[in-house]
Amino acid sequence: MSFAGIKTWVFDLDNTLYPARALYDEIGERMTSYIARKTGLDTAGALEIRERYFHQYGATVVGLVRHHGINARDFLLDVHQADHSVLEPDAELRAQIEALPGRRIIFTNGGGGHAQRVLDSLKLSDLFDQVFDIEDASLTPKPQRTCYELLLKHCCIDARGAILVEDTLRNLEPAHDLGFVTALVGDVHPAPLPSYVDHHAADVKTLLRRV
C-alpha cells in the first residue's frame, strides 16, 4: 500500500519515536512506589496489581481509578516525572518528520504531560500539531475502539486519509477497522503479520525513508 494520499500522520510515542526502555524502567519503579504508598501494599503486591491492571485494562491507571479510587491526574503526573537526560535528539528523525506532508499528531496511552516533556527532550515538539493522550480519551486506552473514535473526533481526522504508526501490534487492528493505513515498527513480532498491518519496518526512521 502506498503512502500517497496520507494527510494526517498519527504516531504512537514510546518505543515508536524513541526507545523507551531507560525511561520506562524509572516510570515503572515510580508506579510501583506510588501504588504501594496509596494502597498500603508491599512492593510485591503493588507490582502485581500494576501488571495485572495493565493487561486487564490496557493502562494501569484505569484499574487504580476503578478499584482503589486513585486520582488519575495525580498518579499520571507523579509517575511520569522521570529523568529525561537519558533521551537524545535525533537529527535524522527530526528531518524526516519535518518533511512529512500534512498534519502530525501524537496518540499515546501516557498522560500527565508525559508526551509533551518527551517531545521537548527529543527536540520534536514544534513539529506536532496535537497530542492526544489517555486523559484526552477520558481514561479509555488503546486498543479500545472508543479511544480511536475519540481521537478522530477530538482532532478532526478523516481516518481514510490518515496513517497510524505503532510499535504495539494489537493497537493497529482497531485503527485499520476504522479506515487508517497502519504501520508497525519493531522487530519482535509474529510472522506472517496480520492483514491489518499495511506496512512494517524495523524502526520508525526506516519506515519514513520509504515515504
N, C-alpha and C positions, 0 to 999 in steps of 0.2 A: 504493500500500500504506500502511496506517495505522501509526502509532506505538503504537497500543493494544496492550497485552499485552507490551510490552517490559519485562523485569525486570532485564536486565543491559546496561549501556551501555559498550561497548568502544571506546576511542578510540586511534587512532594518535597519535603525539606531534608530531614535526617536520613542519612545513608543514600540519598539521591544526589543532592547538590554538594555534599561533603561526607567524608567517612566519620560517622558519629561515635565510634567506639570509645574514644578517650573521654568525650563529653558525657556519653551515656553511663559510663561507669560511675562518675560522680553523681549524676542525676539519680541513678538507681539507688545509690547509698543514701542520698538525701530523702528519697521517697520512703525507704525503709525506716529511717530515723524519724521522719515526720509521723508515719503511721504508728510506730511504737509509742511516741510521745502522746498522741491523741487518743489512742485506744487502750494503752496500758499493757499491750502485748510485749513479750520479749522480742529480741531481734529475729529469731527464727520464725515466730508466729507472724510478725509483721511482714517478713519476706514472703511467707506462704500466701497470705491474702493479697499481697501486692501482685504476685504472679497469677494467682487464681482469678482475680478480678480483671487483669489484663486479658487473659484468654477467654474469659466468660463474656466480657462486655466490649472488648476492643480497646479499652483505656481504663487504667486502674482507678482514676478519679471517679468514674461512673459508679463503680461498686462502693467506693468510700462514701459518696453522697447518699446512695440508696440505702446502705445498710448501717452506716455509722454517723450520719448527719454531719459529715465533714463539710466545711465551707470550701467549695470548689476553687474559688478565686484565691483564697489564702493558700491552699495546697499548691496550686499551679505556680503562684508567684514564688513560694518558698523553694520548691524542689528544682526550679529552673535557674536558680542563682548559682550557676556553675562557673568555673574558671574558664573563660574563653581564650586565654592566652595559648591554648593548645590548637586553636584554629588559625590557619594561614590563608590569606587571599591567594587566588589562582588567576593569573593574568589571562591565560588562555580561555578559561571558563567565562570570565567576565566578557571578553571579546565575543565569544560565541553567543552568549545570551543577549548582549547589546545588539547583535546583528539580526536577531530574530524579528520577523515582521509581525506586527500586531501587538496585542496586549500580553502581559506576563503576570501570572498570579501564583502565589504560594498557597498550597492546600495541605494542611497539616493537622494531625491529632494533638499536637503540642498546644500549649496555652501559656498564659501568664507573661506575655511579651517575649516568649522564647524565640519565636521566628524572627521578630524584629531585631533582637540582640544578635542572633546568629548572622543574619544578613549584614548587619553593621560590621561585625567582626570579619566577615568574608569580603567586605567592600562591594557588596552587591545590592544594598538596599535601594539605591536610586534607580535600579533597573526594573523594579517590580511595581506594577500599578496597584496591586492589592495583596493583602494577606487574609486568608480565610482559615481560622483555626477552630479548635473544638469549642471555644467559648462562643464564637460566632454561630456555631451549629447547635447551640443550646445543649451542649454536652452529649451530642449524638455523634459518635466517632465513625470514621471509616472502619469497616466496609458496609455500614448500614446504608441502604439506598436513600433513606431520608436525608442523610448528610450530603449526598451528591445533589439531591433536589434543592436543598437549601443553598448550596454553593451556586447552582445555576441561577436561582432567583436573586440571591444577595449580590452577585457580581454581574448580573445581566448577561449571562453566557448562553449562546446557542451551541449546544453540545455537538451539533453536526459540523461545526467549523472549529472544533477545539480538540486538543490532544492532552492526555494526562500522562505524565512521566512519573513512574513509581518504582521503588525497589521491592515492594511487597506484592506478591502475585495476587493474593486474594482481594486486594484493593482495586484491581483493574476490572474485574468482572462486572460490577455494577455500573462502572463508567462506560464500558463497552455496550451494555444493555441500553443505556440512555443515549447512545449515539456518538460518544467520544471515539476518536482514534486513540489507541493505547500503546504505550511504550514501557517495557520492563528493562530496568538496568540492574546489573549484578550478575555474577557467575553461578551462584549456588541456587539452581532452580531445576525442576524436573524436565526431562526430555522424553518425548516431544512436548513443547509448550502447548497449553490450551489454545483453542481457536480464538478466544477473546483477547489474545495478545497479538497486536499488529506488528510491533517492532521489538527487537531485543538487542541490547548491546552490553558489553562488559561494564561500562560506566557511562555517565552522562556525557562526558566530552567525546567519547567515541560515537555516541548516538548523534550528537549535534554536528559532528564533522560530516554527516551524511545529508544534512539539511541544505 
